Amino acid sequence: MGLIGAASFWPLTVYFPVEMYIAQRRVPRGSARWLSLQALSVGCLAVSVAASAGSIAGVVDAFKAHNPFCWTC
């Protein structure tokens, strides 16, 4: 669940709404508002990538502690 949440957070919660806002309000490219919105988007992308990496590390840790394919264990 954590991996799905981390992977879907950035595009659905940040990227598409920010891009729609920029398009609807016709924010000029390179303006201070455009740069701040893009910085917000990149920052949230970094958080999402870090959360995905943490989630993958958690899954790998869980597989080390439990072997789901062992029938005799």
C-alpha distances in whole Angstrom, upper triangle without the diagonal:
4,5,5,6,9,10,11,12,15,17,16,17,19,21,22,23,25,27,27,29,31,32,33,35,36,36,38,36,37,38,37,34,33,32,31,28,28,27,25,23,23,22,19,18,19,17,14,15,15,12,11,13,12,9,11,13,11,10,14,15,14,15,19,19,18,19,18,21,24,26,28,26
4,5,5,6,8,10,10,13,15,15,15,18,19,21,22,23,25,27,28,30,31,32,34,35,34,36,34,35,36,34,32,31,30,28,26,25,24,22,20,20,19,16,15,16,13,11,12,12,8,8,10,9,6,9,11,9,10,13,14,13,15,18,18,19,20,19,22,25,27,30,28
4,5,5,6,9,10,12,14,14,15,17,18,20,21,23,24,26,27,29,30,31,33,34,33,35,33,33,34,33,31,30,29,27,25,24,24,21,19,19,18,15,14,14,13,10,10,11,8,5,8,9,5,7,10,10,9,12,14,14,15,18,19,19,20,19,22,24,27,30,28
4,6,5,6,8,11,12,12,13,16,16,17,19,21,22,23,25,27,28,29,31,32,32,34,32,33,34,33,31,29,28,27,24,23,24,21,19,19,19,16,14,16,14,11,12,13,10,8,12,12,9,11,14,13,12,15,17,17,18,21,22,21,22,21,23,26,28,31,30
4,5,5,6,9,11,10,11,13,15,16,17,19,21,22,23,25,26,27,29,30,30,32,30,31,32,31,28,27,26,25,22,22,21,19,17,17,17,13,13,14,12,9,11,12,9,8,12,12,10,12,15,14,14,17,19,18,20,23,23,23,24,23,26,29,31,34,32
4,6,5,8,10,11,11,12,14,16,17,18,20,21,23,24,26,27,28,30,28,30,28,29,30,28,26,25,24,23,20,19,19,16,14,14,14,11,10,11,9,5,7,8,6,5,9,9,8,10,13,13,13,16,18,18,20,22,23,24,25,24,27,30,32,35,33
4,6,7,8,9,11,12,12,14,16,17,18,20,22,23,24,26,28,28,27,29,27,28,29,28,26,24,24,23,20,19,19,17,14,14,14,11,10,11,10,7,8,10,8,6,10,12,10,11,14,15,15,17,19,19,21,23,25,25,25,24,27,30,32,35,33
4,6,6,6,8,10,10,11,13,15,16,17,19,21,22,23,25,26,25,28,26,27,28,27,25,23,23,22,19,18,19,16,14,15,15,12,10,13,12,8,11,13,11,10,14,15,13,15,18,18,18,20,22,22,23,26,27,27,28,27,29,32,34,37,36
4,6,6,5,7,9,11,12,13,15,16,18,19,21,22,23,25,24,26,25,26,26,25,22,21,21,19,16,16,16,13,11,13,12,9,9,11,9,7,10,12,10,10,14,14,13,16,18,18,19,22,23,23,25,27,28,29,30,29,31,34,37,39,37
4,6,6,5,6,9,10,11,12,14,15,16,18,20,21,22,21,23,21,22,23,22,19,18,17,16,13,12,13,11,8,9,10,6,6,9,9,6,9,12,11,11,14,16,15,17,19,20,21,23,25,25,27,29,31,31,32,31,33,37,39,42,40
4,6,6,5,6,9,10,10,12,14,15,16,18,20,20,20,22,20,22,23,22,20,18,18,17,14,13,15,13,9,11,13,10,8,12,12,10,12,15,14,13,17,18,18,19,22,23,23,25,27,27,29,31,33,33,33,32,34,38,40,43,41
4,6,6,6,8,10,11,12,14,16,16,17,19,21,20,23,22,24,24,24,21,19,20,19,15,15,17,14,11,14,15,11,11,15,14,11,14,17,15,15,19,20,19,20,23,23,23,26,28,28,29,32,33,33,34,33,35,38,40,43,42
4,7,7,7,9,11,12,13,15,16,17,18,20,19,22,22,23,23,22,19,18,18,16,13,14,15,12,10,13,13,9,11,14,13,11,14,16,15,15,19,20,19,21,24,24,24,27,28,28,30,33,34,34,35,34,36,39,42,45,43
4,6,6,6,9,10,11,12,14,15,16,18,17,19,18,19,19,18,15,14,15,13,10,10,11,8,6,9,10,7,8,12,11,10,13,16,15,16,19,20,20,22,24,25,26,28,30,30,32,34,35,36,37,36,38,41,44,47,45
4,6,5,6,9,10,11,12,14,15,16,15,17,16,17,18,18,15,13,14,13,10,9,11,9,6,9,11,9,9,12,13,12,14,17,17,17,20,21,21,23,25,26,27,29,31,31,33,35,36,37,38,37,39,42,44,47,46
4,5,5,6,9,10,10,12,14,15,15,17,17,19,19,19,16,14,16,15,12,12,14,12,10,13,15,12,12,16,16,15,17,20,19,19,22,24,23,25,28,28,29,31,33,33,35,37,38,39,39,38,40,43,45,49,47
4,5,5,6,9,10,10,12,14,14,17,17,18,18,18,15,13,15,14,10,12,14,12,10,14,15,13,14,17,17,16,19,21,21,21,24,25,25,27,30,30,30,33,35,35,36,39,40,40,41,40,42,45,48,51,49
4,5,5,6,9,10,11,12,11,13,13,15,15,14,11,10,11,11,7,8,11,9,7,11,13,11,12,16,16,16,18,21,21,21,24,26,26,27,30,31,31,34,35,36,37,40,41,41,43,42,44,47,49,52,50
4,5,5,6,9,10,10,10,12,12,14,14,15,12,10,12,12,9,9,12,12,9,12,15,14,14,17,18,18,19,22,23,23,25,27,27,29,31,32,33,35,37,37,39,41,43,43,44,42,44,48,50,53,51
4,5,5,6,8,10,10,13,14,17,16,17,14,12,15,15,11,12,16,14,13,16,18,17,17,21,21,20,22,25,25,25,28,30,29,31,34,34,35,37,39,39,41,43,44,44,45,44,46,49,51,54,53
4,5,5,6,8,8,12,13,15,14,15,11,10,13,13,9,11,14,13,12,16,17,16,18,21,21,21,23,26,26,26,29,31,30,32,35,35,36,38,40,41,42,45,46,46,47,46,48,51,54,57,55
4,6,5,6,5,8,9,12,11,12,9,7,11,11,8,10,13,13,12,15,17,17,18,21,22,22,24,26,26,27,30,31,31,33,35,36,37,39,41,42,43,46,47,47,48,47,49,53,55,58,56
4,6,5,7,9,10,14,14,15,13,11,14,15,12,13,17,16,15,18,20,20,20,23,24,24,26,28,29,29,32,33,33,35,37,38,39,41,43,43,45,47,49,49,49,48,50,53,56,59,57
4,5,8,11,13,16,15,17,14,13,16,17,14,15,19,18,17,20,22,21,22,26,26,26,28,30,30,31,34,35,35,37,39,40,40,43,45,45,46,49,50,50,51,50,52,55,57,60,59
4,5,9,12,14,13,14,11,11,14,15,12,15,18,17,17,20,22,21,23,26,26,26,29,31,31,32,35,36,36,38,40,41,42,44,46,46,48,50,52,52,53,52,54,57,59,62,61
4,6,9,12,11,13,11,10,14,15,13,14,18,18,17,20,22,22,23,26,27,27,29,31,32,33,35,37,37,39,41,42,43,45,47,47,49,51,53,53,54,53,55,58,60,63,62
4,6,9,7,9,7,6,10,11,10,11,14,15,15,17,20,20,21,24,25,25,27,29,30,31,33,35,36,37,39,40,41,43,45,46,47,50,51,52,53,52,54,57,60,62,61
4,6,6,9,8,7,10,12,12,12,15,16,17,18,21,22,22,25,26,27,28,31,32,32,34,36,37,38,40,42,43,44,46,48,49,51,53,53,54,54,55,59,61,64,62
4,6,9,9,6,8,11,11,10,13,15,15,16,19,20,20,22,24,25,26,28,30,30,32,34,35,36,38,40,41,42,44,45,47,48,50,51,52,51,53,56,59,62,60
4,7,8,6,6,10,11,10,12,14,15,15,18,20,20,21,24,25,26,28,29,30,32,34,35,36,38,40,41,42,44,45,47,48,50,51,52,52,54,57,60,62,60
4,5,5,6,9,10,11,12,14,15,16,18,20,21,22,24,26,27,29,30,31,33,35,36,37,39,41,42,43,45,46,48,50,51,52,54,53,55,58,61,64,62
4,5,5,6,9,10,10,12,14,15,16,18,20,21,23,24,26,27,29,30,31,33,34,36,37,39,41,42,43,45,47,48,50,51,52,52,54,57,60,63,60
4,5,5,6,9,10,11,12,14,15,17,18,20,21,23,24,26,27,29,30,32,33,35,36,37,39,41,42,43,45,47,48,49,51,50,53,56,58,61,59
4,6,5,6,9,10,11,12,14,15,16,18,20,21,22,24,26,27,29,30,31,33,35,36,37,39,41,42,43,45,47,48,49,48,51,54,56,59,57
4,5,5,6,9,10,10,12,14,15,16,18,20,21,22,24,25,27,29,30,31,33,34,36,37,39,40,42,44,45,46,48,48,50,53,55,58,56
4,5,5,6,9,10,10,12,14,15,17,18,20,21,22,24,26,27,28,30,32,33,35,36,37,39,41,42,44,45,46,46,49,51,54,57,54
4,5,5,6,9,10,11,12,14,15,16,18,20,21,22,24,26,27,29,30,31,33,35,36,37,39,41,42,43,45,44,46,49,52,55,53
4,5,5,6,9,10,10,12,14,15,16,18,20,21,23,24,25,27,29,30,31,33,35,36,37,39,41,42,43,43,45,48,51,53,51
4,5,5,6,9,10,11,12,14,15,17,18,20,21,23,24,26,27,29,30,32,33,35,36,38,39,41,42,42,44,47,50,52,50
4,6,5,6,9,10,11,12,14,15,17,18,20,21,22,24,26,27,29,30,32,33,35,36,38,39,40,40,43,45,48,51,48
4,5,5,6,9,10,10,12,14,15,16,18,20,21,22,24,26,27,29,30,31,33,35,36,37,38,38,40,43,46,49,47
4,5,5,6,9,10,10,12,14,15,16,18,20,21,23,24,26,27,29,30,32,33,35,36,37,37,39,42,45,48,46
4,5,5,6,9,10,11,12,14,16,17,18,20,21,23,25,26,27,29,31,32,33,35,36,37,39,42,45,47,44
4,5,5,6,9,10,10,12,14,15,16,18,20,21,22,24,25,27,29,30,32,33,34,34,37,39,42,44,42
4,5,5,6,9,10,10,12,14,15,16,18,20,21,23,24,26,27,29,30,31,33,32,35,37,40,43,41
4,5,5,6,9,10,11,12,14,15,17,18,20,21,23,24,26,27,29,30,32,32,34,37,40,42,40
4,6,5,6,9,10,10,12,14,15,16,18,20,21,22,24,26,27,29,30,30,33,35,38,41,38
4,5,5,6,9,10,10,12,14,15,16,18,20,21,23,24,26,27,28,28,30,33,36,38,36
4,5,5,6,9,10,11,12,14,15,17,18,20,21,23,25,26,27,27,29,32,35,37,35
4,5,5,6,9,10,11,12,14,15,16,18,20,21,23,24,26,27,29,31,34,36,34
4,5,5,6,9,10,10,12,14,15,16,18,20,21,23,24,24,27,29,32,35,32
4,5,5,6,9,10,11,12,14,15,17,19,20,21,22,22,25,27,30,33,30
4,5,5,6,9,10,11,12,14,15,17,19,20,21,22,24,26,30,32,29
4,5,5,6,9,10,10,12,14,15,17,18,20,21,24,26,29,31,28
4,5,5,6,9,10,11,13,14,16,17,18,18,21,23,26,28,26
4,5,5,6,9,10,11,13,15,15,16,17,19,21,25,27,25
4,5,5,6,9,10,11,13,14,16,17,19,21,25,26,24
4,5,5,6,9,10,11,12,14,15,18,20,23,25,22
4,5,5,6,9,10,11,12,12,15,17,20,22,20
4,5,5,6,9,10,11,12,14,16,20,21,19
4,5,5,7,9,11,13,16,17,20,21,18
4,5,5,6,9,10,13,14,17,19,16
4,5,5,6,8,10,11,15,16,14
4,6,7,10,12,12,16,17,14
4,7,10,12,12,15,16,12
4,6,9,9,12,13,10
4,6,6,9,11,8
4,6,8,11,9
4,6,9,9
4,6,6
4,6
4
